Amino acid sequence: AEHQHVRYNPLRDDWVLVSAHRVKRPWQGQLEKPPPEDVPRWDPKNPLCPGATRANGEVPLGAQDPGFPCHPLLPSYHLSPWQVNPKYEGTFVFPNDFPALQPDAPEPDGSDHPLFRAAPARGVCKVMCFHPWSDLTLPLMSLPEIRAVIDAWTELATELGASYPWVQIFENKGAMMGCSNPHPHCQVWASSFLPNEACLEDRTQRQHLSQHGVPMLLEYAEQEACRKERLVVENADWLVVVPYWATWPYQTLLLPRRHVCRLQDLSDSEKDSLASIMQRLLIKYDNLFEVSFPYSMGWHGAPTGPHLEEDCRHWQLHAHYYPPLLRSATVRKFMVGYEMLAQAQRDLTPEQAAERLRSLPEVHYKKRAE
């Protein structure tokens, strides 16, 4: 807790430098602005709201089919169905209007040198709204509403995973993490290739099973459940820990207790308990600095598509949470300099971070007065 040391990350086969004493240094760097508290519940100009025009929706030059809905700001113009959102009341999934992957991308040109290689990259990108209200986030949603999000994740993982080898579900929460819209939502990208992180985790987990006879993260979850020093929250089916090798200050790893390869392999009761433990974790995150806590999170599970018929027992389903805040709602951890040019470095131990999260109340700070 007082002296620097390095820790091994078996999931990524790399090391992190832990320098706990550095958290005491004075800070005169950049201060972030806390997120606005006055987000309107519904805004016709917000392209993710029910009934609003989406970001790529252009008003037609003349009236179209009168059966199409009218533009909310220009009633004399009609919109085609893909330009306006339905008045959804739960989750809502639609194709990303500015996709990073498209299913019909052409083959790249060939290369005349091995140092200049390219390969095909095709896929599908979708956006999923969690709730019709813009002023809600997951920790403020009800358990049935969070369960509906989990069900929608599962449906997308199943649908897209039938043909694509990798389906990445991820949420960027907060402007600090690059989220350009305050409406509660995530993205789902399905790709024709295994991304770098997926390839890396596939290799390390496969190697661990071969050498030790047990899936790496199943064994890790059992160890953390016994040791408890990095445990944040747990229930009968799940546990959340600040991993021993955590890089970000309050990074967490969400793990099932039983061997589960993919999100779509969860039982109904496990989905219910997943909704509960997600809510408990995210309330603690918000309570840490009494702010809508920014993070990037994502699910990792066994590859799909052509890999559905393969032996993927080395995989264990898990979710990563990577929050940037370090000392307060305005001071963040920057991954620059040494982190970019040498290796990851953190300013407090995972045990210290876990203890602080663990000790926080599980009633959201906005609801305490109630």
C-alpha positions as CSV (number, residue, x, y, z in Angstrom):
1,A,0.0,0.0,0.0
2,E,3.0,2.4,0.5
3,H,5.6,1.2,-2.0
4,Q,5.6,0.9,-5.8
5,H,5.4,-2.6,-7.3
6,V,4.2,-4.2,-10.5
7,R,1.3,-6.6,-10.9
8,Y,0.7,-9.2,-13.6
9,N,-2.6,-9.2,-15.6
10,P,-3.1,-12.8,-16.8
11,L,-6.1,-11.8,-18.9
12,R,-4.0,-9.4,-21.1
13,D,-0.5,-11.0,-20.4
14,D,0.9,-7.7,-19.4
15,W,1.9,-5.7,-16.2
16,V,0.7,-2.6,-14.4
17,L,2.9,-0.4,-12.2
18,V,1.2,0.4,-8.8
19,S,2.5,3.6,-7.2
20,A,0.1,4.2,-4.3
21,H,2.1,7.0,-2.7
22,R,1.5,9.2,-5.8
23,V,-2.1,9.8,-4.9
24,K,-0.9,12.2,-2.2
25,R,0.8,14.6,-4.8
26,P,-0.8,18.0,-5.2
27,W,-2.9,18.5,-8.3
28,Q,-2.8,21.6,-10.5
29,G,-3.8,20.0,-13.7
30,Q,-7.0,20.0,-15.7
31,L,-10.3,20.1,-13.8
32,E,-13.3,18.5,-15.4
33,K,-16.8,20.1,-15.4
34,P,-19.4,18.0,-13.5
35,P,-22.2,16.8,-15.8
36,P,-25.2,19.0,-16.0
37,E,-28.0,18.1,-13.6
38,D,-30.8,19.8,-15.6
39,V,-31.0,17.3,-18.6
40,P,-34.6,17.6,-19.9
41,R,-36.6,14.4,-19.8
42,W,-37.7,14.8,-23.4
43,D,-36.2,17.1,-26.0
44,P,-37.5,17.1,-29.6
45,K,-34.0,18.1,-30.7
46,N,-32.4,15.1,-29.1
47,P,-32.1,12.4,-31.8
48,L,-32.4,9.6,-29.2
49,C,-35.7,10.7,-27.7
50,P,-39.0,9.0,-28.6
51,G,-40.6,10.7,-31.6
52,A,-37.6,12.9,-32.3
53,T,-35.8,13.2,-35.7
54,R,-32.6,11.1,-35.8
55,A,-29.2,12.7,-36.4
56,N,-29.1,11.9,-40.1
57,G,-32.7,12.8,-40.7
58,E,-33.0,15.5,-43.4
59,V,-36.2,17.3,-44.0
60,P,-37.5,16.3,-47.4
61,L,-37.9,19.2,-49.9
62,G,-41.5,18.3,-50.4
63,A,-44.3,16.4,-48.7
64,Q,-43.9,12.7,-49.1
65,D,-46.4,9.8,-48.4
66,P,-49.0,11.4,-46.1
67,G,-49.0,8.1,-44.1
68,F,-45.5,8.9,-42.9
69,P,-45.2,10.9,-39.6
70,C,-44.9,14.7,-39.7
71,H,-41.7,16.4,-38.8
72,P,-42.1,17.7,-35.2
73,L,-40.8,21.2,-36.0
74,L,-42.1,21.5,-39.6
75,P,-45.5,19.8,-39.7
76,S,-46.0,20.4,-43.4
77,Y,-43.1,18.0,-44.2
78,H,-43.3,14.3,-43.8
79,L,-40.5,12.0,-42.7
80,S,-39.7,8.5,-43.9
81,P,-39.8,5.9,-41.2
82,W,-36.1,5.7,-40.8
83,Q,-35.8,9.4,-40.0
84,V,-38.0,9.6,-36.9
85,N,-38.0,7.5,-33.8
86,P,-41.2,5.8,-32.6
87,K,-42.7,6.9,-29.3
88,Y,-41.0,3.9,-27.6
89,E,-41.8,3.2,-23.9
90,G,-39.0,0.7,-23.0
91,T,-35.8,-0.2,-24.8
92,F,-35.3,0.9,-28.4
93,V,-32.8,-0.5,-30.9
94,F,-32.0,1.0,-34.3
95,P,-29.1,1.0,-36.8
96,N,-26.4,3.4,-36.1
97,D,-26.8,6.4,-38.4
98,F,-23.0,6.8,-38.6
99,P,-21.7,3.2,-38.5
100,A,-18.0,2.3,-38.1
101,L,-18.8,-1.0,-39.8
102,Q,-21.0,-1.8,-42.7
103,P,-22.0,-5.2,-44.1
104,D,-21.2,-4.4,-47.8
105,A,-17.7,-2.8,-47.5
106,P,-15.5,-3.7,-50.5
107,E,-12.3,-5.7,-50.3
108,P,-9.2,-3.6,-49.6
109,D,-6.5,-3.3,-52.3
110,G,-3.7,-5.9,-52.1
111,S,-0.3,-5.1,-50.8
112,D,3.1,-5.5,-52.3
113,H,4.9,-5.6,-49.0
114,P,4.3,-7.5,-45.7
115,L,4.6,-4.2,-43.7
116,F,1.6,-2.8,-45.5
117,R,-1.2,-5.2,-44.9
118,A,-4.9,-4.7,-44.9
119,A,-7.8,-7.1,-44.5
120,P,-11.6,-7.0,-45.0
121,A,-13.7,-5.5,-42.2
122,R,-17.4,-5.8,-42.4
123,G,-20.1,-5.6,-39.8
124,V,-23.2,-4.0,-38.3
125,C,-23.5,-1.2,-35.8
126,K,-26.6,-0.6,-33.7
127,V,-27.6,1.8,-31.0
128,M,-29.8,0.8,-28.1
129,C,-31.7,3.3,-25.9
130,F,-32.2,2.0,-22.4
131,H,-35.2,4.2,-21.5
132,P,-37.4,6.9,-23.1
133,W,-36.4,9.5,-20.5
134,S,-33.1,11.4,-21.1
135,D,-32.7,12.3,-17.4
136,L,-32.3,8.7,-16.2
137,T,-29.2,6.5,-16.1
138,L,-29.0,2.8,-15.2
139,P,-28.5,3.3,-11.5
140,L,-31.7,5.3,-11.3
141,M,-33.8,2.9,-13.3
142,S,-35.9,0.2,-11.7
143,L,-34.9,-3.4,-11.6
144,P,-37.5,-4.5,-14.2
145,E,-36.2,-1.7,-16.5
146,I,-32.6,-2.9,-16.1
147,R,-33.7,-6.4,-16.7
148,A,-35.3,-5.3,-20.0
149,V,-31.9,-3.9,-21.0
150,I,-30.3,-7.2,-20.2
151,D,-32.9,-9.0,-22.2
152,A,-32.3,-6.7,-25.2
153,W,-28.6,-7.3,-24.9
154,T,-29.2,-11.0,-25.0
155,E,-31.4,-10.8,-28.0
156,L,-28.9,-8.7,-30.0
157,A,-26.0,-11.0,-29.0
158,T,-28.1,-14.0,-30.2
159,E,-29.3,-12.3,-33.4
160,L,-26.0,-10.8,-34.5
161,G,-23.9,-13.7,-33.1
162,A,-25.6,-16.2,-35.4
163,S,-23.4,-14.9,-38.2
164,Y,-20.8,-12.6,-36.9
165,P,-17.8,-13.9,-34.9
166,W,-17.7,-11.0,-32.4
167,V,-20.5,-8.9,-31.0
168,Q,-19.3,-6.1,-28.8
169,I,-21.8,-4.5,-26.4
170,F,-20.5,-1.4,-24.8
171,E,-21.6,1.8,-23.1
172,N,-19.8,5.1,-22.9
173,K,-21.3,7.0,-20.1
174,G,-20.6,10.7,-19.7
175,A,-19.0,13.4,-21.9
176,M,-15.7,12.6,-20.3
177,M,-15.8,9.2,-22.0
178,G,-16.7,10.6,-25.4
179,C,-20.5,10.2,-25.1
180,S,-22.0,13.0,-27.2
181,N,-25.6,12.5,-26.0
182,P,-26.9,12.4,-22.4
183,H,-29.7,10.0,-23.2
184,P,-29.2,6.6,-21.6
185,H,-28.0,4.3,-24.3
186,C,-25.3,1.9,-25.5
187,Q,-23.9,0.6,-28.8
188,V,-23.5,-2.9,-30.3
189,W,-21.0,-3.5,-33.0
190,A,-20.8,-6.9,-34.7
191,S,-17.7,-7.6,-36.8
192,S,-16.5,-10.1,-39.3
193,F,-13.2,-10.4,-37.4
194,L,-12.1,-10.9,-33.8
195,P,-10.9,-7.6,-32.5
196,N,-7.5,-7.3,-30.7
197,E,-8.8,-7.5,-27.1
198,A,-10.9,-10.6,-28.0
199,C,-7.9,-12.3,-29.7
200,L,-5.8,-11.6,-26.6
201,E,-8.3,-12.8,-24.1
202,D,-9.0,-15.9,-26.2
203,R,-5.3,-16.8,-26.2
204,T,-4.7,-16.2,-22.5
205,Q,-7.8,-18.0,-21.4
206,R,-7.2,-20.9,-23.7
207,Q,-3.6,-21.2,-22.4
208,H,-4.8,-21.1,-18.7
209,L,-7.3,-23.9,-19.2
210,S,-4.7,-26.0,-21.0
211,Q,-2.2,-25.5,-18.2
212,H,-4.5,-25.6,-15.1
213,G,-7.6,-27.5,-16.2
214,V,-10.0,-24.7,-15.1
215,P,-11.2,-21.5,-16.9
216,M,-9.1,-18.6,-15.7
217,L,-11.9,-16.2,-14.7
218,L,-13.9,-19.0,-13.0
219,E,-10.9,-19.8,-10.8
220,Y,-10.2,-16.1,-10.3
221,A,-13.8,-15.4,-9.2
222,E,-13.6,-18.3,-6.6
223,Q,-10.3,-16.8,-5.3
224,E,-11.7,-13.3,-5.0
225,A,-14.9,-14.6,-3.3
226,C,-12.7,-16.2,-0.6
227,R,-10.2,-13.4,-0.2
228,K,-12.7,-10.6,-0.2
229,E,-10.1,-7.8,0.0
230,R,-11.0,-6.6,-3.5
231,L,-14.7,-7.5,-3.4
232,V,-17.1,-4.6,-4.0
233,V,-20.6,-6.3,-4.1
234,E,-21.8,-9.8,-4.5
235,N,-25.0,-12.0,-4.6
236,A,-25.8,-15.6,-5.2
237,D,-24.9,-15.6,-8.9
238,W,-22.4,-12.7,-9.4
239,L,-19.6,-10.8,-7.8
240,V,-17.9,-7.5,-8.6
241,V,-14.3,-6.9,-7.8
242,V,-11.6,-4.3,-8.4
243,P,-9.3,-6.7,-10.2
244,Y,-5.9,-7.4,-8.7
245,W,-4.3,-6.0,-11.9
246,A,-6.7,-3.0,-12.3
247,T,-5.4,-0.1,-14.4
248,W,-8.0,2.6,-13.9
249,P,-8.5,4.0,-10.4
250,Y,-12.0,2.5,-9.7
251,Q,-12.0,-0.2,-12.5
252,T,-14.2,-3.2,-11.7
253,L,-14.8,-6.7,-13.2
254,L,-18.2,-8.2,-13.1
255,L,-18.1,-12.0,-13.0
256,P,-20.6,-14.9,-12.8
257,R,-20.0,-17.5,-10.1
258,R,-20.8,-20.5,-12.4
259,H,-19.1,-21.3,-15.7
260,V,-20.9,-19.3,-18.4
261,C,-19.5,-18.7,-21.9
262,R,-21.9,-16.2,-23.3
263,L,-24.5,-13.7,-22.3
264,Q,-27.2,-15.7,-24.1
265,D,-26.3,-18.7,-21.8
266,L,-27.7,-17.0,-18.7
267,S,-30.8,-18.3,-17.0
268,D,-33.7,-16.1,-16.1
269,S,-32.8,-16.0,-12.5
270,E,-29.2,-15.1,-13.3
271,K,-30.5,-12.2,-15.4
272,D,-32.6,-11.0,-12.5
273,S,-29.6,-11.1,-10.1
274,L,-27.5,-9.4,-12.8
275,A,-29.9,-6.5,-12.9
276,S,-29.6,-6.2,-9.1
277,I,-25.8,-6.3,-8.9
278,M,-25.5,-3.9,-11.8
279,Q,-27.8,-1.4,-10.0
280,R,-25.9,-1.8,-6.7
281,L,-22.5,-1.3,-8.4
282,L,-23.6,1.8,-10.4
283,I,-25.2,3.4,-7.3
284,K,-21.9,3.0,-5.5
285,Y,-20.1,4.6,-8.4
286,D,-22.5,7.6,-8.4
287,N,-22.2,7.9,-4.6
288,L,-18.4,7.9,-4.6
289,F,-18.2,11.6,-5.7
290,E,-22.0,12.3,-5.7
291,V,-22.0,12.7,-9.5
292,S,-23.3,10.8,-12.5
293,F,-20.2,8.6,-12.7
294,P,-18.6,8.4,-16.1
295,Y,-17.2,5.1,-17.4
296,S,-16.8,2.8,-20.4
297,M,-18.1,-0.7,-20.0
298,G,-18.4,-3.7,-22.2
299,W,-19.2,-7.4,-22.2
300,H,-16.7,-10.1,-23.3
301,G,-17.8,-13.6,-23.9
302,A,-16.9,-16.5,-26.2
303,P,-16.8,-15.7,-29.9
304,T,-19.9,-16.5,-32.0
305,G,-20.7,-17.0,-35.6
306,P,-18.4,-19.8,-36.9
307,H,-17.1,-20.3,-33.4
308,L,-20.5,-21.5,-32.0
309,E,-19.6,-25.0,-33.1
310,E,-16.1,-24.9,-31.5
311,D,-15.0,-25.8,-28.0
312,C,-15.0,-22.5,-26.1
313,R,-14.8,-23.9,-22.6
314,H,-11.8,-21.7,-21.9
315,W,-14.0,-18.6,-22.0
316,Q,-15.8,-17.1,-19.1
317,L,-18.4,-14.3,-19.6
318,H,-17.4,-11.0,-17.9
319,A,-18.0,-7.3,-18.0
320,H,-15.3,-4.6,-17.7
321,Y,-16.0,-1.2,-16.2
322,Y,-13.4,1.5,-16.8
323,P,-14.1,4.8,-15.0
324,P,-11.6,7.6,-15.3
325,L,-12.2,9.6,-12.1
326,L,-9.4,9.5,-9.6
327,R,-9.8,12.0,-6.7
328,S,-13.1,13.8,-7.1
329,A,-15.8,14.6,-9.7
330,T,-13.4,17.0,-11.3
331,V,-10.0,15.2,-11.2
332,R,-9.5,12.3,-13.6
333,K,-6.7,9.8,-14.4
334,F,-5.0,10.5,-17.7
335,M,-3.4,7.6,-19.6
336,V,-0.5,9.6,-21.1
337,G,3.3,9.7,-21.0
338,Y,4.5,6.7,-19.2
339,E,1.3,4.8,-19.8
340,M,1.4,5.4,-23.5
341,L,5.1,4.8,-24.0
342,A,5.9,2.2,-21.3
343,Q,3.1,0.5,-19.4
344,A,0.0,1.2,-17.4
345,Q,0.4,2.9,-14.0
346,R,-2.1,3.5,-11.2
347,D,-2.1,5.8,-8.2
348,L,-3.8,3.8,-5.5
349,T,-3.9,0.1,-4.9
350,P,-6.9,-2.0,-6.0
351,E,-7.5,-2.9,-2.4
352,Q,-7.8,0.7,-1.4
353,A,-10.2,1.4,-4.3
354,A,-12.3,-1.7,-3.4
355,E,-12.5,-0.7,0.2
356,R,-13.7,2.7,-0.6
357,L,-16.4,1.5,-3.0
358,R,-17.5,-1.3,-0.7
359,S,-18.1,1.1,2.2
360,L,-20.4,3.3,0.2
361,P,-24.2,3.2,0.8
362,E,-26.4,1.4,-1.7
363,V,-29.1,4.1,-1.7
364,H,-28.5,6.6,-4.5
365,Y,-27.5,10.0,-3.2
366,K,-30.3,11.6,-5.2
367,K,-32.9,9.5,-3.4
368,R,-31.6,9.8,0.2
369,A,-34.0,12.6,1.0
370,E,-36.9,10.4,-0.1
